[in-house]
């Protein structure tokens, strides 16, 4: 991992040096106006959507447990543990049997979902850009990805085999998760002009991804059972985590899109970004591809506070 980071930093330094070398060509230009004088710091607001990889939700939130939360009280229960299927006289399992119409001896096993699927979540963030010249800049993204939810279907499998019927019955219920993410991306940005007021934009660099686990639960006949909890016995009393369930991973990203220019600033960017980064939730950590689609509004200079040249 250290070698990977060192390689990324070395490559990033070379790119920045190349960008700095390009500055001299633009400094010699006789042109004036926004495009020819675009140097210094600018800010932009990102707003759009973030789509996580389903792989993380399937592995961590799929009801199979197996991962430590890093909390000193709660843990990630399997569906069987949370419903206390191995304790027939428990309050929870008795409640489930009454709700589903199961009779004693009919329950066989739980079928976990084949896949959990994420819904796209909201993305809102801020860019800080330092332009060496109109075609070369360093960029820092700070993005909040909120409302990230996944869902899947799982089955309670029962049978009347003891009564001679032999066929299995499946009752399908939902399993759900909720999380928020915070992404930081530091990269190099270059542009290729199509017209005076339109250009291609390309970015690449390193990322840091923070993931906060909020909820993981199943719903049976309108009754919710949280999986991020600790059982305090067979009396149906459970306690949730007492700490923020946050994990941090690292990776890299690439982005491409278009920037539309206006005479006095306030440009608009339409961007697609893909990142290969490690998603960390408790003891789960695995690199995977995530994607974002967003618009960016470049804040126009107001009394030169939004663009500061050095």
Backbone bond lengths (Angstrom), bond angles and torsions (degrees), N, CA, C in turn:
res aa  C-N    CA-C-N  psi(-1)  N-CA   C-N-CA  omega(-1)  CA-C   N-CA-C  phi
1 X - - - 1.462 - - 1.522 110.89 -
2 X 1.384 117.57 -40.84 1.451 121.17 179.24 1.521 111.12 -64.06
3 X 1.351 117.20 -39.00 1.458 121.13 177.95 1.523 109.87 -63.51
4 X 1.347 116.50 -41.07 1.465 121.01 179.37 1.524 110.80 -61.43
5 X 1.338 116.33 -45.56 1.466 120.29 -179.62 1.516 110.91 -64.94
6 X 1.356 116.76 -41.87 1.457 120.15 179.83 1.518 110.89 -62.66
7 X 1.339 116.22 -39.85 1.463 119.98 178.44 1.510 111.89 -64.02
8 X 1.344 116.63 -42.53 1.455 120.39 178.92 1.523 111.29 -62.78
9 X 1.356 116.14 -42.09 1.459 119.92 -179.18 1.525 110.92 -66.05
10 X 1.338 116.26 -39.72 1.461 119.75 179.61 1.524 110.63 -64.55
11 X 1.340 116.13 -45.10 1.458 120.09 178.59 1.513 111.41 -63.32
12 X 1.322 115.79 -40.38 1.461 121.02 -179.87 1.523 110.58 -62.86
13 X 1.365 116.86 -39.98 1.459 121.67 179.34 1.522 111.02 -63.49
14 X 1.338 116.55 -41.67 1.455 120.56 179.01 1.521 111.45 -63.21
15 X 1.334 116.51 -42.31 1.467 120.93 179.10 1.521 110.64 -62.38
16 X 1.343 115.55 -43.11 1.466 119.78 179.86 1.523 110.76 -63.55
17 X 1.350 116.18 -39.70 1.457 119.95 178.43 1.522 110.58 -62.30
18 X 1.349 115.69 -39.95 1.460 119.83 177.74 1.518 110.71 -64.19
19 X 1.333 116.11 -40.82 1.460 119.96 178.37 1.515 111.53 -62.91
20 X 1.363 116.56 -39.42 1.445 120.75 178.45 1.509 111.49 -64.95
21 X 1.349 117.15 -36.76 1.457 120.72 179.20 1.517 111.20 -64.45
22 X 1.351 116.94 -33.54 1.454 119.78 -179.51 1.521 112.51 -68.59
23 X 1.341 116.74 -21.41 1.458 121.00 -175.66 1.519 111.50 -59.19
24 X 1.353 117.32 -37.53 1.446 120.51 -176.10 1.521 111.14 -60.17
25 X 1.345 117.58 -39.52 1.454 120.34 -179.71 1.518 111.26 -61.21
26 X 1.347 115.34 -40.52 1.473 118.11 -178.77 1.526 111.15 -74.36
27 X 1.341 116.81 -30.60 1.463 118.95 178.86 1.525 111.63 -65.07
28 X 1.340 116.91 -26.17 1.444 120.29 -178.08 1.528 112.55 -84.94
29 X 1.337 116.39 -4.71 1.466 119.12 -178.55 1.517 110.74 -69.16
30 X 1.319 115.56 142.35 1.469 120.46 178.02 1.525 111.68 -87.57
31 X 1.353 116.89 -6.12 1.450 120.25 -175.26 1.508 112.02 -70.61
32 X 1.286 115.64 158.52 1.452 121.53 174.95 1.503 107.69 -128.91
33 X 1.323 115.87 176.74 1.454 119.52 -177.96 1.508 110.90 101.45
34 X 1.346 113.73 176.98 1.472 119.87 -171.12 1.527 112.93 -60.37
35 X 1.342 117.41 -47.80 1.455 119.90 -175.52 1.513 112.11 -64.24
36 X 1.308 117.83 -40.38 1.449 120.68 -176.57 1.525 113.58 -82.18
37 X 1.301 117.31 -12.23 1.468 120.03 -178.92 1.522 111.51 -117.29
38 X 1.316 117.57 17.16 1.469 120.00 -176.64 1.529 110.29 -75.41
39 X 1.317 115.68 94.43 1.454 122.47 178.99 1.514 108.85 -143.28
40 X 1.324 115.50 159.55 1.453 119.39 178.22 1.518 112.44 91.72
41 X 1.314 115.75 -157.49 1.469 121.70 -171.40 1.523 111.00 -95.56
42 X 1.323 115.36 135.61 1.464 122.56 170.76 1.522 108.94 -132.07
43 X 1.314 115.34 160.40 1.468 121.53 178.96 1.528 109.10 -126.72
44 X 1.319 115.26 149.97 1.466 120.52 178.45 1.521 109.25 -144.91
45 X 1.325 115.55 151.13 1.459 122.44 178.43 1.524 108.94 -106.92
46 X 1.329 116.56 127.15 1.466 122.02 177.70 1.523 110.06 -97.58
47 X 1.323 117.21 138.00 1.461 120.45 171.58 1.523 108.72 -149.27
48 X 1.348 115.03 130.58 1.458 118.98 -176.77 1.514 111.44 178.79
49 X 1.345 115.63 -140.37 1.462 121.46 -174.35 1.524 110.47 -133.30
50 X 1.322 114.76 148.54 1.462 121.99 177.29 1.518 108.38 -123.73
51 X 1.341 116.38 130.62 1.468 121.48 179.68 1.531 109.02 -118.69
52 X 1.349 116.99 106.46 1.461 119.82 177.77 1.529 111.55 -73.78
53 X 1.309 114.62 163.55 1.452 121.44 176.01 1.529 109.77 -75.76
54 X 1.334 116.93 133.10 1.473 120.60 -179.00 1.528 113.08 -63.62
55 X 1.319 116.32 -18.15 1.458 121.27 -176.93 1.529 112.02 -57.88
56 X 1.340 116.54 -42.59 1.460 120.38 -178.29 1.524 111.33 -65.56
57 X 1.328 116.80 -43.99 1.462 120.33 -179.16 1.523 111.25 -64.88
58 X 1.331 116.77 -41.15 1.468 120.20 -178.96 1.513 111.15 -63.91
59 X 1.335 116.43 -42.54 1.463 120.62 -177.64 1.522 112.13 -72.03
60 X 1.335 117.06 -44.70 1.469 120.09 -171.62 1.521 113.04 -92.02
61 X 1.325 117.43 -41.72 1.465 121.27 -172.66 1.527 113.53 -100.38
62 X 1.323 118.59 6.52 1.459 121.17 -172.37 1.507 116.38 -79.49
63 X 1.337 117.85 4.20 1.456 120.39 175.93 1.513 114.52 90.26
64 X 1.349 116.86 4.39 1.461 119.46 -179.30 1.508 114.63 -93.51
65 X 1.362 116.75 -5.11 1.460 120.20 -179.89 1.521 111.09 62.36
66 X 1.337 114.60 -148.90 1.461 120.16 174.63 1.504 115.91 90.65
67 X 1.351 118.75 -2.39 1.457 120.84 -179.57 1.525 110.31 -124.77
68 X 1.327 114.91 142.87 1.459 121.32 178.25 1.529 109.08 -82.42
69 X 1.328 117.30 137.45 1.458 121.17 179.98 1.520 112.85 -83.18
70 X 1.334 117.09 -19.58 1.449 119.91 -173.23 1.513 112.57 80.33
71 X 1.323 117.17 16.33 1.469 122.91 178.61 1.523 108.51 -106.61
72 X 1.333 116.74 144.17 1.469 119.09 -176.33 1.525 113.49 -83.57
73 X 1.326 117.67 2.54 1.470 120.44 178.22 1.529 111.01 -124.08
74 X 1.316 116.02 -61.06 1.468 120.27 -172.14 1.524 111.25 -87.46
75 X 1.322 115.19 163.12 1.456 121.70 173.66 1.526 108.81 -141.69
76 X 1.323 115.01 172.93 1.457 120.94 179.09 1.523 108.45 -88.07
77 X 1.326 116.00 102.30 1.457 121.59 -177.76 1.526 111.58 -75.22
78 X 1.321 116.30 149.48 1.460 119.65 163.50 1.527 107.33 -75.94
79 X 1.328 116.45 165.04 1.464 118.69 177.88 1.528 110.29 -61.53
80 X 1.338 117.00 -40.42 1.474 120.43 179.52 1.522 111.49 -61.93
81 X 1.342 116.85 -42.36 1.464 120.21 179.08 1.522 110.98 -63.00
82 X 1.335 116.11 -44.81 1.465 118.56 -176.75 1.523 112.25 -67.30
83 X 1.335 116.79 -37.23 1.460 119.74 179.93 1.526 112.25 -84.69
84 X 1.334 115.47 -6.27 1.474 121.75 178.42 1.531 111.24 54.32
85 X 1.338 114.24 50.14 1.469 119.37 -178.75 1.524 112.91 -66.40
86 X 1.342 116.22 -21.66 1.469 118.97 -179.95 1.521 112.46 -89.38
87 X 1.344 116.38 3.81 1.473 120.79 177.26 1.532 106.53 -123.93
88 X 1.329 118.18 83.31 1.482 121.54 -171.87 1.523 114.30 -55.94
89 X 1.328 117.42 -28.98 1.468 119.77 -176.63 1.533 113.15 -93.96
90 X 1.338 117.30 6.69 1.464 119.21 -179.35 1.529 110.16 -70.05
91 X 1.330 114.93 155.36 1.457 120.76 179.99 1.533 110.92 -61.55
92 X 1.331 116.12 -41.86 1.467 120.16 -176.26 1.525 111.09 -65.64
93 X 1.344 117.73 -50.57 1.452 119.64 -176.93 1.529 111.72 -67.09
94 X 1.312 117.62 -34.96 1.466 120.67 175.30 1.517 110.63 -62.47
95 X 1.331 115.73 -38.90 1.463 120.95 177.56 1.529 110.85 -64.06
96 X 1.337 116.73 -43.02 1.457 121.32 179.17 1.526 110.73 -64.12
97 X 1.321 117.21 -43.62 1.469 120.50 -179.60 1.523 111.43 -62.36
98 X 1.311 116.61 -41.46 1.463 119.85 178.88 1.532 111.28 -65.30
99 X 1.356 115.53 -39.38 1.466 119.21 -177.58 1.517 111.98 -70.65
100 X 1.330 117.48 -34.61 1.463 121.42 -175.41 1.522 113.55 -95.51
101 X 1.331 117.01 -10.75 1.461 119.99 -178.58 1.515 114.07 80.25
102 X 1.332 117.22 16.62 1.468 120.48 177.71 1.526 110.69 -71.27
103 X 1.327 115.25 142.11 1.459 120.89 174.08 1.531 108.86 -101.57
104 X 1.304 115.94 160.11 1.464 121.18 179.28 1.528 109.93 -57.68
105 X 1.327 115.64 132.48 1.465 121.01 177.87 1.507 114.84 87.41
106 X 1.329 118.54 -5.98 1.468 120.50 -178.42 1.533 113.06 -84.43
107 X 1.340 118.26 -28.61 1.460 121.29 -176.17 1.527 110.90 -66.17
108 X 1.351 115.58 136.05 1.462 120.61 178.47 1.527 111.59 -114.20
109 X 1.314 117.85 -58.66 1.468 119.54 -177.87 1.534 109.62 -167.43
110 X 1.348 114.60 173.73 1.458 122.48 178.12 1.520 108.99 -106.15
111 X 1.332 117.24 131.96 1.462 122.38 172.54 1.529 108.70 -100.33
112 X 1.324 116.47 119.20 1.460 121.36 -179.37 1.530 110.50 -77.24
113 X 1.333 117.49 158.67 1.469 119.64 179.01 1.523 111.19 -65.25
114 X 1.323 116.26 143.96 1.458 119.89 175.89 1.522 110.96 -70.04
115 X 1.328 116.33 -31.55 1.463 120.54 179.85 1.515 110.03 -155.59
116 X 1.331 115.24 138.88 1.460 121.80 168.07 1.522 107.45 -96.87
117 X 1.322 117.39 138.45 1.467 120.98 -177.56 1.526 110.58 -118.16
118 X 1.320 114.43 129.70 1.459 120.57 175.94 1.524 111.12 -80.12
119 X 1.316 115.19 143.19 1.451 121.64 165.21 1.531 107.54 -93.09
120 X 1.333 118.81 145.80 1.469 119.36 176.98 1.519 110.87 -59.18
121 X 1.327 115.78 140.15 1.457 121.50 178.37 1.520 111.31 -108.50
122 X 1.306 116.19 170.13 1.464 121.78 -179.15 1.539 110.34 -76.93
123 X 1.319 115.60 143.59 1.466 121.99 174.44 1.518 108.44 -123.04
124 X 1.329 115.61 128.40 1.460 121.76 175.77 1.524 107.75 -141.25
125 X 1.328 116.31 127.48 1.452 117.72 -175.49 1.513 113.31 -157.26
126 X 1.320 114.09 -177.82 1.462 122.42 -178.48 1.523 109.12 -131.12
127 X 1.333 115.70 134.45 1.462 121.77 172.40 1.524 109.63 -105.34
128 X 1.324 115.73 139.87 1.454 122.07 167.66 1.522 106.97 -118.92
129 X 1.321 116.46 122.15 1.462 120.91 -175.80 1.522 110.20 -119.11
130 X 1.330 116.79 138.10 1.458 121.05 171.81 1.524 108.09 -117.58
131 X 1.339 116.85 112.51 1.459 122.47 -176.49 1.526 110.48 -91.30
132 X 1.345 115.54 124.10 1.457 120.95 169.30 1.528 109.34 -77.13
133 X 1.322 114.64 -37.56 1.455 123.34 176.00 1.524 106.22 -160.21
134 X 1.325 120.25 177.78 1.474 120.16 -176.07 1.520 114.94 -60.87
135 X 1.336 118.30 -16.65 1.457 120.06 -176.68 1.521 113.64 -108.87
136 X 1.312 119.51 -4.04 1.469 121.12 -174.65 1.522 110.26 -139.55
137 X 1.331 115.67 129.22 1.465 119.61 -178.32 1.526 110.43 -154.84
138 X 1.318 115.22 154.47 1.453 122.06 165.87 1.523 107.84 -93.30
139 X 1.325 117.24 144.89 1.458 119.88 -178.20 1.523 110.21 -137.48
140 X 1.319 115.42 137.43 1.461 122.58 175.38 1.521 108.52 -120.70
141 X 1.335 116.60 121.36 1.462 122.34 176.42 1.527 109.45 -104.04
142 X 1.312 116.45 135.59 1.468 122.50 168.66 1.528 106.13 -125.86
143 X 1.328 116.83 108.19 1.468 121.53 -172.00 1.523 111.09 -123.44
144 X 1.319 115.21 135.80 1.454 121.62 172.12 1.521 108.68 -101.79
145 X 1.341 116.25 126.77 1.464 121.70 176.06 1.526 107.35 -112.11
146 X 1.306 116.80 107.04 1.466 120.92 -173.40 1.525 110.64 -117.24
147 X 1.338 114.33 163.07 1.460 119.67 178.48 1.508 113.62 70.50
148 X 1.336 117.10 27.68 1.465 120.28 179.01 1.525 109.25 -78.62
149 X 1.331 115.78 119.18 1.466 120.75 -176.91 1.525 109.79 -131.48
150 X 1.327 115.07 144.52 1.467 119.52 173.83 1.523 108.58 -128.88
151 X 1.320 116.15 159.71 1.453 120.32 178.92 1.521 110.36 -152.10
152 X 1.311 114.84 157.05 1.458 121.35 178.03 1.524 109.49 -157.99
153 X 1.308 116.09 175.15 1.464 121.26 179.02 1.520 111.10 -117.76
154 X 1.318 117.19 138.92 1.465 122.60 178.28 1.524 108.76 -132.78
155 X 1.328 116.52 163.38 1.469 120.34 -173.17 1.521 112.21 -124.07
156 X 1.330 114.89 140.90 1.463 121.93 162.72 1.523 106.37 -94.01
157 X 1.313 116.01 116.85 1.464 121.21 -177.23 1.529 108.78 -100.12
158 X 1.323 115.62 126.22 1.462 121.39 179.09 1.518 109.37 -130.29
159 X 1.331 115.51 167.42 1.462 119.57 -177.41 1.517 109.97 -154.53
160 X 1.347 115.36 149.32 1.459 121.87 173.68 1.519 110.57 -100.86
161 X 1.326 116.33 28.22 1.471 120.56 -174.15 1.522 112.14 -56.73
162 X 1.318 117.23 -36.29 1.469 119.39 -177.87 1.527 111.49 -69.53
163 X 1.324 115.06 -21.47 1.464 118.45 177.37 1.527 111.82 -95.55
164 X 1.360 116.29 6.87 1.451 120.51 175.81 1.517 114.64 89.75
165 X 1.347 118.41 2.38 1.460 120.69 -179.18 1.536 110.47 -77.42
166 X 1.336 117.26 -47.24 1.453 121.76 172.26 1.513 117.00 83.16
167 X 1.313 121.36 -19.65 1.457 121.86 -175.45 1.534 110.29 -88.46
168 X 1.337 115.03 144.21 1.461 120.31 178.14 1.524 110.51 -87.27
169 X 1.324 114.86 144.40 1.455 121.43 175.22 1.529 108.43 -116.19
170 X 1.310 115.96 142.56 1.462 120.95 179.36 1.519 110.28 -122.71
171 X 1.306 114.24 127.15 1.461 120.95 173.24 1.522 106.75 -109.38
172 X 1.327 117.35 122.68 1.463 122.32 -174.02 1.524 110.35 -99.70
173 X 1.341 115.07 132.64 1.460 121.42 179.35 1.530 109.03 -133.65
174 X 1.312 116.03 170.76 1.464 120.78 -175.71 1.512 112.89 -99.97
175 X 1.332 115.39 148.42 1.462 122.71 171.43 1.526 106.69 -126.47
176 X 1.331 117.43 139.45 1.461 121.88 -169.48 1.531 110.30 -138.03
177 X 1.327 114.49 158.03 1.466 119.97 175.42 1.517 109.50 -143.06
178 X 1.337 115.07 158.56 1.458 122.32 176.27 1.526 108.37 -140.48
179 X 1.335 116.15 139.90 1.462 120.73 179.20 1.520 109.62 -155.93
180 X 1.321 116.35 162.03 1.460 123.64 171.86 1.527 107.79 -124.93
181 X 1.334 115.09 153.67 1.462 119.90 177.84 1.523 110.26 -133.67
182 X 1.327 114.67 150.57 1.465 121.97 173.83 1.517 107.06 -125.94
183 X 1.330 116.33 123.61 1.459 120.45 -177.44 1.516 112.10 -116.86
184 X 1.332 116.33 133.64 1.456 122.92 172.19 1.521 107.62 -116.50
185 X 1.326 116.60 134.67 1.464 121.16 179.78 1.520 108.82 -137.55
186 X 1.314 116.34 125.79 1.463 122.45 177.01 1.515 107.61 -116.07
187 X 1.343 116.89 121.43 1.448 118.22 -173.72 1.515 113.69 -149.57
188 X 1.321 113.81 -179.52 1.461 123.35 176.74 1.528 107.43 -108.87
189 X 1.328 115.59 137.81 1.464 121.91 -175.78 1.521 109.18 -122.13
190 X 1.313 116.33 133.43 1.450 120.65 174.67 1.522 109.44 -131.97
191 X 1.322 116.43 161.46 1.462 121.01 -176.30 1.526 109.60 -133.76
192 X 1.322 115.34 149.63 1.468 122.85 174.50 1.515 107.10 -128.86
193 X 1.323 116.81 112.79 1.457 121.17 -171.81 1.531 111.51 -78.39
194 X 1.345 114.98 129.88 1.460 122.44 175.80 1.525 109.07 -91.72
195 X 1.336 115.72 -49.68 1.455 124.17 173.38 1.519 107.25 -133.12
196 X 1.316 116.86 177.95 1.464 119.67 178.50 1.515 112.32 -62.54
197 X 1.334 116.66 -28.46 1.457 119.71 -176.65 1.533 113.49 -112.52
198 X 1.337 117.52 16.60 1.457 120.74 -178.60 1.521 109.69 -151.56
199 X 1.325 116.10 134.42 1.463 119.00 179.34 1.521 110.65 -146.67
200 X 1.336 114.49 154.54 1.452 120.81 167.20 1.523 108.60 -75.81
201 X 1.332 116.45 147.49 1.462 121.91 176.60 1.521 108.16 -127.41
202 X 1.338 116.28 134.67 1.458 121.99 178.55 1.523 109.15 -131.46
203 X 1.337 115.31 137.86 1.466 120.51 179.64 1.524 110.33 -135.18
204 X 1.327 115.93 155.54 1.456 121.23 173.11 1.511 109.02 -161.31
205 X 1.341 116.84 147.56 1.456 119.25 -179.95 1.517 112.36 172.92
206 X 1.323 115.60 -155.35 1.462 122.96 -175.07 1.523 110.31 -108.18
207 X 1.325 116.43 153.37 1.463 121.61 -179.34 1.530 111.22 -129.44
208 X 1.316 114.25 155.53 1.462 122.71 167.55 1.521 107.05 -129.89
209 X 1.323 117.34 128.16 1.464 121.90 -175.31 1.525 110.49 -121.26
210 X 1.325 115.74 119.22 1.453 121.54 174.21 1.520 110.04 -102.84
211 X 1.340 117.09 130.10 1.466 122.48 -178.81 1.521 109.62 -120.25
212 X 1.308 116.63 127.16 1.462 121.40 176.86 1.519 109.28 -112.85
213 X 1.317 116.23 117.45 1.460 122.21 178.66 1.528 108.80 -79.76
214 X 1.327 116.34 126.98 1.460 121.13 -178.49 1.525 112.58 -104.76
215 X 1.348 116.38 -51.44 1.472 119.13 -176.37 1.521 110.59 -149.65
216 X 1.336 114.63 152.37 1.463 122.84 169.76 1.527 105.40 -149.27
217 X 1.330 117.04 119.22 1.462 118.41 -171.88 1.522 110.65 -153.07
218 X 1.317 114.69 160.07 1.462 121.63 173.89 1.529 108.14 -115.59
219 X 1.325 114.98 153.73 1.468 121.11 179.19 1.521 108.43 -123.27
220 X 1.332 115.68 124.79 1.466 121.67 178.34 1.524 107.96 -126.21
221 X 1.315 115.95 113.06 1.469 120.99 178.41 1.528 111.59 49.05
222 X 1.358 115.42 51.95 1.466 123.13 176.76 1.520 114.14 70.26
223 X 1.315 118.14 8.34 1.460 122.18 176.51 1.535 108.29 -107.47
224 X 1.340 116.42 130.54 1.460 122.22 -176.61 1.523 110.58 -99.87
225 X 1.351 115.00 136.88 1.466 121.78 177.89 1.527 108.42 -127.91
226 X 1.342 116.31 110.48 1.462 121.17 -179.71 1.522 110.51 -74.15
227 X 1.349 115.45 137.87 1.454 120.68 178.64 1.527 112.33 -94.36
228 X 1.330 117.45 -18.29 1.465 121.43 178.37 1.521 108.38 -91.14
229 X 1.330 116.06 79.22 1.451 119.71 -171.72 1.519 110.58 -160.99
230 X 1.315 115.36 174.42 1.464 121.32 176.16 1.517 108.62 -129.38
231 X 1.324 116.32 131.13 1.460 120.78 178.89 1.521 109.75 -79.07
232 X 1.322 115.20 134.52 1.471 120.73 177.53 1.521 110.54 -104.30
233 X 1.352 115.91 28.46 1.463 120.10 178.60 1.517 111.17 126.34
234 X 1.333 115.33 -172.73 1.470 120.79 -177.55 1.527 112.75 -87.34
235 X 1.333 117.12 3.77 1.462 120.24 -176.94 1.506 113.77 -84.37
236 X 1.330 118.47 7.25 1.458 120.82 177.28 1.506 113.83 80.93
237 X 1.356 118.21 19.19 1.460 121.93 179.34 1.532 108.41 -103.21
238 X 1.347 116.07 128.26 1.454 121.56 -178.02 1.525 109.50 -132.48
239 X 1.322 115.43 152.65 1.459 121.06 178.31 1.515 109.69 -126.37
240 X 1.332 115.53 133.32 1.461 120.60 -178.88 1.511 111.86 -83.08
241 X 1.330 117.41 178.36 1.463 121.72 -179.63 1.526 111.61 -65.77
242 X 1.334 115.57 150.43 1.463 119.40 179.56 1.529 111.66 -111.69
243 X 1.328 117.62 17.29 1.460 121.53 178.25 1.523 109.43 -139.31
244 X 1.327 115.24 161.19 1.466 120.51 175.84 1.524 108.56 -73.71
245 X 1.315 116.95 125.59 1.462 121.86 -175.57 1.523 109.04 -90.70
246 X 1.330 115.62 82.20 1.463 122.19 -173.21 1.525 110.15 -117.17
247 X 1.332 116.38 134.62 1.454 122.94 174.17 1.519 110.23 -128.71
248 X 1.341 117.11 149.59 1.460 122.06 -176.65 1.518 109.96 -125.49
249 X 1.336 116.02 130.99 1.451 122.35 177.32 1.519 110.80 -130.47
250 X 1.333 116.05 169.17 1.460 121.61 -175.63 1.523 110.26 -129.89
251 X 1.334 115.70 160.57 1.461 119.90 178.94 1.512 111.19 -177.58
252 X 1.319 116.18 -152.68 1.452 122.09 179.88 1.516 110.42 -141.30
253 X 1.346 116.37 165.24 1.465 119.45 -177.24 1.523 110.84 -144.08
254 X 1.311 114.86 161.51 1.461 123.24 170.91 1.520 107.49 -139.08
255 X 1.328 116.27 144.77 1.462 120.94 -178.81 1.524 109.81 -142.86
256 X 1.317 115.63 151.94 1.459 121.25 178.09 1.518 108.50 -149.00
257 X 1.320 115.46 151.94 1.460 119.05 179.14 1.514 111.34 177.56
258 X 1.331 115.83 -162.63 1.452 123.54 -177.94 1.528 109.88 -124.19
259 X 1.333 116.03 145.72 1.461 121.44 174.20 1.522 108.58 -121.77
260 X 1.322 114.55 127.32 1.459 121.72 177.94 1.523 108.54 -104.08
261 X 1.340 116.69 126.00 1.454 121.70 -174.41 1.526 111.19 -97.67
262 X 1.340 114.04 148.51 1.454 121.86 172.40 1.528 107.91 -122.67
263 X 1.289 116.50 154.45 1.465 121.00 -170.17 1.525 112.84 -57.73
264 X 1.321 117.09 -38.25 1.464 119.87 -177.25 1.523 112.51 -113.06
265 X 1.320 116.21 31.47 1.461 119.54 178.69 1.519 111.75 87.84
266 X 1.313 115.58 -165.25 1.453 120.50 -175.67 1.509 111.67 74.00
267 X 1.339 116.06 34.50 1.462 121.27 -177.29 1.518 111.51 -62.74
268 X 1.329 115.56 159.47 1.455 122.30 175.57 1.528 109.53 -119.31
269 X 1.343 115.78 136.26 1.450 121.60 175.10 1.529 108.66 -118.83
270 X 1.327 116.30 140.83 1.467 122.59 171.04 1.523 106.39 -118.14
271 X 1.346 116.70 117.51 1.466 120.35 -168.71 1.537 111.69 -130.29
272 X 1.319 114.52 148.02 1.462 122.90 169.84 1.527 106.89 -119.46
273 X 1.325 116.50 130.18 1.471 120.61 -178.30 1.518 109.93 -127.86
274 X 1.308 116.11 133.87 1.464 121.86 172.95 1.517 108.01 -120.43
275 X 1.315 116.09 142.88 1.465 120.91 -178.26 1.519 109.73 -135.84
276 X 1.305 114.61 137.16 1.458 121.68 171.97 1.520 105.53 -106.45
277 X 1.329 115.84 104.21 1.458 119.92 -172.50 1.516 110.51 -145.20
278 X 1.319 114.79 157.93 1.452 120.22 -178.47 1.523 109.96 -83.33
279 X 1.328 115.83 123.91 1.463 121.62 175.75 1.529 107.26 -94.44
280 X 1.333 116.19 120.55 1.464 121.82 -175.62 1.523 108.93 -116.76
281 X 1.321 116.06 119.92 1.465 123.36 175.29 1.520 106.90 -136.01
282 X 1.334 116.59 110.09 1.459 119.15 -174.24 1.515 109.98 59.84
283 X 1.326 116.38 -131.15 1.464 120.53 178.98 1.523 112.49 -86.65
284 X 1.331 117.08 -1.01 1.463 120.85 176.24 1.521 109.27 -81.71
285 X 1.325 116.77 129.28 1.459 122.13 176.70 1.517 108.35 -150.66
286 X 1.334 116.03 120.09 1.456 119.98 -179.36 1.518 109.95 -153.75
287 X 1.349 117.88 131.67 1.468 119.79 176.91 1.523 110.62 -72.06
288 X 1.312 115.95 140.62 1.460 120.92 180.00 1.516 109.98 -159.05
289 X 1.331 115.51 166.98 1.455 121.58 -179.15 1.527 110.33 -88.76
290 X 1.333 116.06 131.90 1.457 122.78 172.26 1.522 108.48 -125.60
291 X 1.329 116.99 157.62 1.468 120.39 -175.53 1.524 111.05 -135.55
292 X 1.331 115.02 149.26 1.463 121.51 176.71 1.524 109.43 -137.38
293 X 1.311 115.16 144.84 1.461 123.06 175.26 1.524 106.90 -127.56
294 X 1.330 117.03 122.04 1.465 117.25 -174.82 1.518 111.75 -151.55
295 X 1.325 114.70 158.41 1.452 124.16 168.70 1.519 108.41 -102.78
296 X 1.311 116.11 146.45 1.458 120.90 176.82 1.523 108.80 -126.90
297 X 1.307 115.91 130.77 1.458 121.92 176.02 1.518 107.91 -103.91
298 X 1.324 116.78 114.66 1.455 121.22 178.71 1.522 108.30 -79.81
299 X 1.308 115.84 116.71 1.467 120.91 -174.19 1.527 109.22 -63.88
300 X 1.327 118.43 125.49 1.471 120.35 -179.37 1.523 110.87 -69.50
301 X 1.323 117.14 150.05 1.471 119.25 -179.89 1.520 111.15 -65.61
302 X 1.326 115.59 129.85 1.459 121.45 176.59 1.519 107.04 -123.77
303 X 1.328 116.59 111.89 1.461 122.16 -176.40 1.528 111.45 54.08
304 X 1.368 114.35 28.95 1.471 121.42 176.90 1.519 113.48 65.83
305 X 1.338 118.86 15.67 1.462 119.48 175.96 1.516 110.76 -78.98
306 X 1.332 117.58 -30.99 1.461 120.31 -176.56 1.513 112.31 -83.34
307 X 1.330 118.46 -18.15 1.452 120.02 174.37 1.515 108.58 -133.20
308 X 1.326 116.20 115.88 1.458 120.85 -177.58 1.516 108.13 -116.30
309 X 1.305 118.29 121.55 1.454 121.83 -178.83 1.518 109.46 -99.41
310 X 1.324 113.36 144.82 1.461 119.64 179.01 1.534 108.46 -117.78
